[in-house]
Each structure stands twice: as C-alpha cells, then as structure tokens.
Amino acid sequence: MYGLRVAVVGGGLGGLAAALALRQAGHDPTVYEQAEVFRPVGAGISLWPNGVKVLSSLGLGREVAALGGRMDWMGYADRSGVNLTEFSLDPLYEAVGQRAWPLARADLQDLLVKAVGSERIHLGRRCLAVESGADAACVHLDTGEQVEADLVIGADGTHSTVRSWVLDEALDHEYVGYVNYNTITPSDEEIVRLGLWRTWVGNGQRASVMPIGRDRLYAFFDVPQPPAEAAEADPDPKRTLLSRFAGWAPPVDRLIRSLDPARINRVAIRDLPTASRWYRGRVVLLGDAVHAMAPDLGQGGCQALEDGLVLTHYLTTTDRSVSDALSRYQAERLPRTADITRRARNRAQMTHGQDPLALQSWYQSLKRETGEIVVAGLIQSVASGPCR
Ligand SMILES: Cc1cc2nc3c(=O)[nH]c(=O)nc-3n(C[C@H](O)[C@H](O)[C@H](O)COP(=O)(O)OP(=O)(O)OC[C@H]3O[C@@H](n4cnc5c(N)ncnc54)[C@H](O)[C@@H]3O)c2cc1C
C-alpha cells in the first residue's frame, strides 16, 4: 500500500523515526506532539548496533556517527575502584558490522526533527482520544481539531492515551526497585579514559559513565529505594548522590562533585506487563506505549526504532489491507519485545540486589568475565532483530 495518511501521536524517538520511515516509503505521516517545544526527557541514550542500523537504513548513519561517542571498551570496577573486568567491544562490532553510538538525546531528537521536516510536526497538540471505523480512524486533539487518517499510530510513550483505547485491559506500571539519576557532563580523563564505558558497582548501586559526542560523558547512577521513597520528588539529587556514593572510588566522587545539580534528571524505573494486542481497527501502538521496559539492557529506544521500521515494512509490502499489515507487525514485534522486557526486568532486579545472593554471585562473575558472555548477549540482540 502507498500514500496512507498516517497520524502519529507523540513526537519522541519512536514516533519521529516511524514518521521518517513512512515518509520515505511513500506514505503521508503527520506527527501530533503535546509539548509546545521539544525538550527531551533524560540526558543520553546508548544506541546499540540494532538501533543504529535502523537509523542508517533511514539514511542517518553518518549523522549518528558524528553525534555519537566512540565507545571501544566496556569495564566494571568495584566501589573502591578495583578493576573487575575490562574488554574490547570490537568483537561485537566485527560480528554485527556496526558500532554502537551513545549520544545526547537532544542531539538525536534534533536530527530526527530535521529529517522528518518541521512542516509534518504539529507541536502543542495533545491527543485526548482516538476512535476507528473499518475504513478510517480519527484523533481528537485538545485544540478541538479532529484529524481523520487511514491509520493512527500511538507513539505516546509509557503513559499512553492511545493505549487505553486499543486495549481492553488496563496495564499497570510496576516499579522495578531502583531510581536512576542521569545527566551529561564534560569528559575528564581523571574520571575515565577516552573510549571506555566504565561502571562502578557495589551494594546494588551503580555509577556509570559512557562517552557521547563533543567530548562529553553520559553519567548515570542507580540507587535502590523503597517504593514510597522512589515515588517522592528529590529536592536535592546531588546531595543524595554524594551521600549514597560516599566513600566510593575517587573518580566517582570527582564525577558527582562536577555535576550541575540543575541538570540532574531523576526517574523511578517502572516497566509495563506485556500487552496481548497492539492494534484495534486502524489504531496501532509502538515504542514505550506498548512495551515500556527497564533500561538495563539499553534497548527501549532501540526497540521503538525497530517497531517503526517493521510497521512501515508491512504497510508497504502488503496489498491486502491495513489490518493484514498490522497483524503481521504484531506477530513479529510482540514476542521479541516481550522477551527483551522480561530479560531487562530480570537484570534490573538481579543487579540491584533484590536477591542478595544473586547479586554477590554476579559481582563474583564479573571478575571472571572476559567479555565473551556480554558480547555474545549483545550479538544475539542484533542477530534476532529486523536489521542484521
Ligand atoms: C533512565 C532511562 C535510560 C534509558 N536508556 C536507554 C538506552 O540507553 N538505550 C535505549 O535504547 N533506550 C533507553 N531507554 C528507553 C528509551 O528512553 C525509551 O524506550 C524511548 O524513549 C521510547 O520512545 P517513545 O518514542 O516510544 O516514547 P517517548 O520517548 O516517551 O515519547 C513519547 C512522546 O509522546 C508525547 N505524548 C505523550 N502523550 C501524548 C498525547 N496524549 N498527545 C500527544 N503527544 C503525547 C510525549 O510528550 C513524548 O514526546 C531509557 C529509559 C530510561 C527511563
């Protein structure tokens, strides 16, 4: 099918990439985003090779590489700074034919907005409701506009409005046991050498720095907290980090002291149970709207990118019906994302100490890790996806 009028609700990573893929395939997408101006939530994002491959297939490979940080090595140290393991990521890149590019979310969003074209993006439009008949669907916006389309895509994130129409069941978020603090800060070789993604672990906590473009670091910290504490705002995140990481290795202390408190984001990590269906009539979901997962495998955004590409592929390569394309899309994407969501949750709980014995055994296993197990898992994430 060609020339479908598609209303995309949500201009995050998933919605923008889907709009770009649809436009390139000869469809007619328009994005409706509730924000008045684009302000990405969160500081950085690690785009693993499967996510980069999607963007490369949309013609953005060179730009992503220019914005990304060169990440050649991965390493873990304990809280006092003693090295547990360090290994090259080259075997991954060689096996899958593509580097990972961690980058600032703002840079990625700018890139996608330019690629989609601002004339196709309507800001300050919040979707209040959607509905669908057999031949068309409609989006009701808070401006009073009603947008008719051949297809509506709900790319409106983890608190999706569109999802409540598509599903009969309500999906409740589940807190996975820790709070993440994240920010961007200038590179500093006294914190970490160039090209190394370094993580310090102890007590179920982690402090981590990943290289991103323009000589900056994406810094993030995981702190297990009881649900009630996690749900409250933190008036002074820098003080929390100084206190929770007191006595850790000197680079961690130096890192936290260097942070601008006004630029520290805080998010209690929650995921969603797997939805049993992804579309209803001519309304379909993608990204966090249908598979919000813990960030412990760095795959949520990459999966949103894959969704848009696969959805576009089926819309373009069937001449039967929209519903035929949507059912093929769901059949391909649901099992993959359910599996990754489950693995991300297991990893979140294990590495943040829900079971203290499992945590200690993981710390021990890091001392024996040569990179083979980690790299094999990363290769599998790419090899089982749509862009190999
Ligand atoms: C701490 C943390 C770290 C992460 N790290 C990584 C990582 O390293 N790698 C990775 O791949 N993923 C990572 N993720 C996951 C990734 O951020 C998400 O999976 C990704 O942002 C999902 O994109 P999306 O477009 O589906 O949703 P979103 O990015 O949430 O975008 C949804 C958009 O819809 C808009 N919207 C919402 N409701 C409406 C409405 N009613 N009407 C109109 N617009 C609406 C919102 O304003 C927003 O712009 C991380 C997540 C967290 C929390």
Ligand as a Chemical Component Dictionary entry (heavy atoms), coordinates in Angstrom:
data_LIG
# 
_chem_comp.id                   LIG 
_chem_comp.type                 NON-POLYMER 
_chem_comp.pdbx_formal_charge   0 
_chem_comp.three_letter_code    LIG 
# 
loop_
_chem_comp_atom.comp_id 
_chem_comp_atom.atom_id 
_chem_comp_atom.alt_atom_id 
_chem_comp_atom.type_symbol 
_chem_comp_atom.charge 
_chem_comp_atom.model_Cartn_x 
_chem_comp_atom.model_Cartn_y 
_chem_comp_atom.model_Cartn_z 
_chem_comp_atom.pdbx_ordinal 
LIG C1  C1  C 0 16.733 6.178  32.660 1  
LIG C2  C2  C 0 16.477 5.626  31.283 2  
LIG C3  C3  C 0 17.544 5.274  30.476 3  
LIG C4  C4  C 0 17.307 4.726  29.203 4  
LIG N1  N1  N 0 18.375 4.376  28.437 5  
LIG C5  C5  C 0 18.166 3.830  27.212 6  
LIG C6  C6  C 0 19.279 3.466  26.384 7  
LIG O1  O1  O 0 20.428 3.645  26.759 8  
LIG N2  N2  N 0 19.018 2.920  25.159 9  
LIG C7  C7  C 0 17.734 2.736  24.707 10 
LIG O2  O2  O 0 17.537 2.261  23.569 11 
LIG N3  N3  N 0 16.666 3.083  25.472 12 
LIG C8  C8  C 0 16.847 3.621  26.701 13 
LIG N4  N4  N 0 15.778 3.994  27.474 14 
LIG C9  C9  C 0 14.410 3.788  26.954 15 
LIG C10 C10 C 0 14.010 4.906  25.992 16 
LIG O3  O3  O 0 14.178 6.157  26.613 17 
LIG C11 C11 C 0 12.545 4.740  25.591 18 
LIG O4  O4  O 0 12.309 3.403  25.266 19 
LIG C12 C12 C 0 12.226 5.624  24.384 20 
LIG O5  O5  O 0 12.352 6.988  24.732 21 
LIG C13 C13 C 0 10.805 5.330  23.899 22 
LIG O6  O6  O 0 10.487 6.214  22.859 23 
LIG P1  P1  P 0 8.961  6.532  22.530 24 
LIG O7  O7  O 0 9.008  7.431  21.359 25 
LIG O8  O8  O 0 8.199  5.267  22.464 26 
LIG O9  O9  O 0 8.406  7.291  23.809 27 
LIG P2  P2  P 0 8.823  8.707  24.384 28 
LIG O10 O10 O 0 10.257 8.964  24.152 29 
LIG O11 O11 O 0 8.341  8.721  25.809 30 
LIG O12 O12 O 0 7.991  9.752  23.536 31 
LIG C14 C14 C 0 6.598  9.872  23.679 32 
LIG C15 C15 C 0 6.184  11.246 23.169 33 
LIG O13 O13 O 0 4.758  11.321 23.146 34 
LIG C16 C16 C 0 4.348  12.564 23.662 35 
LIG N5  N5  N 0 2.976  12.387 24.177 36 
LIG C17 C17 C 0 2.596  11.704 25.285 37 
LIG N6  N6  N 0 1.261  11.734 25.417 38 
LIG C18 C18 C 0 0.789  12.461 24.364 39 
LIG C19 C19 C 0 -0.524 12.827 23.962 40 
LIG N7  N7  N 0 -1.618 12.468 24.660 41 
LIG N8  N8  N 0 -0.669 13.565 22.823 42 
LIG C20 C20 C 0 0.435  13.940 22.098 43 
LIG N9  N9  N 0 1.690  13.613 22.467 44 
LIG C21 C21 C 0 1.873  12.875 23.574 45 
LIG C22 C22 C 0 5.373  12.885 24.723 46 
LIG O14 O14 O 0 5.411  14.277 25.009 47 
LIG C23 C23 C 0 6.655  12.382 24.059 48 
LIG O15 O15 O 0 7.272  13.376 23.266 49 
LIG C24 C24 C 0 15.978 4.534  28.751 50 
LIG C25 C25 C 0 14.909 4.905  29.568 51 
LIG C26 C26 C 0 15.141 5.438  30.817 52 
LIG C27 C27 C 0 13.977 5.819  31.677 53 
# 
loop_
_chem_comp_bond.comp_id 
_chem_comp_bond.atom_id_1 
_chem_comp_bond.atom_id_2 
_chem_comp_bond.value_order 
_chem_comp_bond.pdbx_ordinal 
LIG C1  C2  SING 1  
LIG C2  C3  SING 2  
LIG C2  C26 DOUB 3  
LIG C3  C4  DOUB 4  
LIG C4  N1  SING 5  
LIG C4  C24 SING 6  
LIG N1  C5  DOUB 7  
LIG C5  C6  SING 8  
LIG C5  C8  SING 9  
LIG C6  O1  DOUB 10 
LIG C6  N2  SING 11 
LIG N2  C7  SING 12 
LIG C7  O2  DOUB 13 
LIG C7  N3  SING 14 
LIG N3  C8  DOUB 15 
LIG C8  N4  SING 16 
LIG N4  C9  SING 17 
LIG N4  C24 SING 18 
LIG C9  C10 SING 19 
LIG C10 O3  SING 20 
LIG C10 C11 SING 21 
LIG C11 O4  SING 22 
LIG C11 C12 SING 23 
LIG C12 O5  SING 24 
LIG C12 C13 SING 25 
LIG C13 O6  SING 26 
LIG O6  P1  SING 27 
LIG P1  O7  DOUB 28 
LIG P1  O8  SING 29 
LIG P1  O9  SING 30 
LIG O9  P2  SING 31 
LIG P2  O10 DOUB 32 
LIG P2  O11 SING 33 
LIG P2  O12 SING 34 
LIG O12 C14 SING 35 
LIG C14 C15 SING 36 
LIG C15 O13 SING 37 
LIG C15 C23 SING 38 
LIG O13 C16 SING 39 
LIG C16 N5  SING 40 
LIG C16 C22 SING 41 
LIG N5  C17 SING 42 
LIG N5  C21 SING 43 
LIG C17 N6  DOUB 44 
LIG N6  C18 SING 45 
LIG C18 C19 SING 46 
LIG C18 C21 DOUB 47 
LIG C19 N7  SING 48 
LIG C19 N8  DOUB 49 
LIG N8  C20 SING 50 
LIG C20 N9  DOUB 51 
LIG N9  C21 SING 52 
LIG C22 O14 SING 53 
LIG C22 C23 SING 54 
LIG C23 O15 SING 55 
LIG C24 C25 DOUB 56 
LIG C25 C26 SING 57 
LIG C26 C27 SING 58 
# 
